[in-house]
Amino acid sequence: MFIYPNAYFSKVEEITIEFLKTNKIKALVLDVDNTLIDYNKNISEHIPEWVKQMKENGFKLYILSNTNKKQKIEKVANTLQIPYQCFAKKPFKTGFLKVQKELQEDESSIAVVGDQIFTDIIGGNKCKMYTILVDPVSKKDYWYTAWKRPIENIIKSRYKKKQNKEN
């Protein structure tokens, strides 16, 4: 189902090199708000080291965000030394396909990592990319995201039940 991710982790740092290699992933497209940073724009303390390890192991990283606040994304991108694109209009394909072209990778070797089903997961699935859902870094959300969380929580619950039955 296009609303389900291919994988689910509680946080970005739990995504391991071994997991990515097993799934033939060569590049990661990362969301920012509530995936890499919290509501107050703080980067999770383990993210810089995780990014460093990913790069050292040959993974390409790219930030794709829906925000129109370029300075916020630029600060995260510069801190982590990752290229970025903002105002991506996820879940529409345009931003994902632009990033894919820049990464020069086949869609099946790109994983989209984000905290929102209705933007990150659906957009990545529409582009036939591998999708990884993570829990939001912070409980606090922007108003335009907060109203979707209860619906996403129902979907997550169903996804987890489905996974438990398969295992």
GIUR-V564094 format. One record per residue. N is the residue number from 0. RES is the residue in three letters. PHI is phi in whole degrees, 0 to 359 (none if undefined). OMEGA is omega as a letter, one per 30 degrees, with the letter a starting at -180 (NA if undefined). Layout:
[[N & RES & PHI & OMEGA] [N & RES & PHI & OMEGA]]
This chain:
[[0 & MET & none & a] [1 & PHE & 292 & l] [2 & ILE & 269 & l] [3 & TYR & 267 & l] [4 & PRO & 281 & l] [5 & ASN & 284 & a] [6 & ALA & 210 & a] [7 & TYR & 221 & l] [8 & PHE & 227 & l] [9 & SER & 285 & l] [10 & LYS & 207 & a] [11 & VAL & 305 & a] [12 & GLU & 296 & l] [13 & GLU & 280 & l] [14 & ILE & 285 & a] [15 & THR & 262 & l] [16 & ILE & 300 & l] [17 & GLU & 298 & l] [18 & PHE & 300 & a] [19 & LEU & 295 & l] [20 & LYS & 295 & l] [21 & THR & 302 & a] [22 & ASN & 264 & l] [23 & LYS & 58 & l] [24 & ILE & 269 & l] [25 & LYS & 245 & a] [26 & ALA & 216 & l] [27 & LEU & 237 & l] [28 & VAL & 257 & a] [29 & LEU & 252 & l] [30 & ASP & 282 & a] [31 & VAL & 251 & a] [32 & ASP & 298 & l] [33 & ASN & 65 & l] [34 & THR & 245 & l] [35 & LEU & 258 & a] [36 & ILE & 232 & l] [37 & ASP & 271 & a] [38 & TYR & 303 & a] [39 & ASN & 271 & l] [40 & LYS & 71 & l] [41 & ASN & 268 & l] [42 & ILE & 284 & l] [43 & SER & 306 & a] [44 & GLU & 300 & a] [45 & HIS & 268 & a] [46 & ILE & 298 & a] [47 & PRO & 304 & l] [48 & GLU & 292 & l] [49 & TRP & 298 & l] [50 & VAL & 299 & l] [51 & LYS & 301 & l] [52 & GLN & 296 & l] [53 & MET & 299 & a] [54 & LYS & 297 & a] [55 & GLU & 298 & l] [56 & ASN & 262 & l] [57 & GLY & 86 & l] [58 & PHE & 278 & l] [59 & LYS & 272 & a] [60 & LEU & 234 & a] [61 & TYR & 210 & l] [62 & ILE & 265 & l] [63 & LEU & 231 & a] [64 & SER & 231 & l] [65 & ASN & 278 & a] [66 & THR & 295 & l] [67 & ASN & 258 & l] [68 & LYS & 269 & a] [69 & LYS & 304 & a] [70 & GLN & 300 & a] [71 & LYS & 296 & a] [72 & ILE & 292 & l] [73 & GLU & 301 & l] [74 & LYS & 298 & l] [75 & VAL & 296 & a] [76 & ALA & 299 & l] [77 & ASN & 293 & l] [78 & THR & 299 & a] [79 & LEU & 267 & a] [80 & GLN & 55 & a] [81 & ILE & 231 & l] [82 & PRO & 294 & a] [83 & TYR & 214 & l] [84 & GLN & 218 & l] [85 & CYS & 248 & a] [86 & PHE & 51 & a] [87 & ALA & 282 & a] [88 & LYS & 61 & l] [89 & LYS & 296 & g] [90 & PRO & 265 & l] [91 & PHE & 298 & a] [92 & LYS & 290 & a] [93 & THR & 312 & a] [94 & GLY & 297 & l] [95 & PHE & 299 & a] [96 & LEU & 291 & l] [97 & LYS & 296 & l] [98 & VAL & 296 & l] [99 & GLN & 302 & l] [100 & LYS & 297 & l] [101 & GLU & 293 & l] [102 & LEU & 285 & a] [103 & GLN & 56 & l] [104 & GLU & 230 & l] [105 & ASP & 292 & a] [106 & GLU & 304 & a] [107 & SER & 289 & l] [108 & SER & 259 & l] [109 & ILE & 250 & l] [110 & ALA & 251 & l] [111 & VAL & 262 & a] [112 & VAL & 243 & l] [113 & GLY & 197 & a] [114 & ASP & 260 & a] [115 & GLN & 241 & l] [116 & ILE & 292 & a] [117 & PHE & 284 & l] [118 & THR & 241 & a] [119 & ASP & 293 & a] [120 & ILE & 287 & l] [121 & ILE & 298 & l] [122 & GLY & 298 & l] [123 & GLY & 296 & l] [124 & ASN & 296 & l] [125 & LYS & 299 & a] [126 & CYS & 266 & l] [127 & LYS & 63 & l] [128 & MET & 266 & l] [129 & TYR & 285 & a] [130 & THR & 244 & l] [131 & ILE & 233 & l] [132 & LEU & 268 & l] [133 & VAL & 237 & l] [134 & ASP & 291 & l] [135 & PRO & 299 & l] [136 & VAL & 297 & a] [137 & SER & 233 & l] [138 & LYS & 286 & a] [139 & LYS & 282 & a] [140 & ASP & 231 & l] [141 & TYR & 289 & a] [142 & TRP & 303 & a] [143 & TYR & 285 & l] [144 & THR & 253 & a] [145 & ALA & 304 & a] [146 & TRP & 292 & a] [147 & LYS & 274 & a] [148 & ARG & 302 & l] [149 & PRO & 300 & l] [150 & ILE & 293 & l] [151 & GLU & 297 & l] [152 & ASN & 296 & l] [153 & ILE & 295 & l] [154 & ILE & 297 & l] [155 & LYS & 301 & l] [156 & SER & 299 & l] [157 & ARG & 296 & l] [158 & TYR & 298 & a] [159 & LYS & 297 & l] [160 & LYS & 297 & l] [161 & LYS & 298 & l] [162 & GLN & 296 & l] [163 & ASN & 297 & l] [164 & LYS & 292 & a] [165 & GLU & 285 & a] [166 & ASN & 268 & NA]]
